[in-house]
Each structure stands twice: as structure tokens, then as C-alpha cells.
């Protein structure tokens, strides 16, 4: 959860009120992202997160964690 909070804070920090990247709440997407990043660090595996809507996914891809729409996987 600490990583999720840090990712969320980074996403909010430095954005203006009208910025579409700004998101006011910590939701499940950022928590799932943090869990995937932690798992990729400890397990060494590449992880693809399946989602229904990429634009709502608060996510910055890493070399080992990406997100794709579930029906394209």
C-alpha cells in the first residue's frame, strides 16, 4: 500500500486542476499496479495487467509491468 500511495502522489503532484492525468482518489487500479510492480521485483517475471479501460487505468508502464485491454490479450 505504501507503493500505491507513492504512485498516486506522483500522479497528482505537479499537475494542474484541468490536467486529465490528475486523479483525486486512490482506487483499485493504482493498488493493482503497485502489487504488480512489487511482484515483478521479487519474482522477476513480466506482468501484463488486464483492464477494461486503459484510459481510466492510473498506470505508468515499467520494463516488467504493462497494461492491456483484456479482450486484446
N, C-alpha and C positions, 0 to 999 in steps of 0.2 A: 504494500500500500504506500510505502514511502516513495518508491519509484513512480508510482501512479501520480502521487501528489506533485512530485517534482516535474514530471512530464506535463501535467496540467498547468502548473505555474509557468513553465517555459512557454507553453502555447498562449497563455494570456498576457504574459509580460511583453511590453514593448508594442502592443497592438493598440490601435485607436478604436474608439467606440463603434465606428461604422465598418471596421475590418471584418470580412466574412470568416476569417480564421479565428476570430475571438469567440470563445465559448465560455459562458458564465458558470457552468456547473461541471463537477466531476461525475462522469457517468460510466457505465459498464464498458464502453469502447476503450477508454483510456486505461481502465483496470485490466482488461484483457490484453491490451498492448504491453503493459508493464509485466504481466505474467509471462507473456511470450518472450519478451526480451530477457527476463531472468532465466527462463528455461533454456534459451539458446546459449546463454553464457555458461550455464552449468552442464548442459547436455551436448553442446557443440553441434546440434542439428539445425538445419534451416527450417524455419517455420513459416507457413502461409496461414494467415487468419482469414477465414471465410466470413463475408459480411453481405448483407442485402443491399447496402447503400454506402458506397465509398465516400461520398461527399459528406456524410454525417459522421464518418469514422475519424476520430481525433487521432491522427496517426502520422508519424514521420518515419518512413521506412529506414531500416538499418540493413547492413550487409546480410544479416541472417534472418531478419523478420520482415515480411511483406504482407500486404492485404490484397485480396482479390474478391470480386463479387462471386458469391457461392455457386451460381449457375455456370460460371466460366472455368471452374476448377475441374 
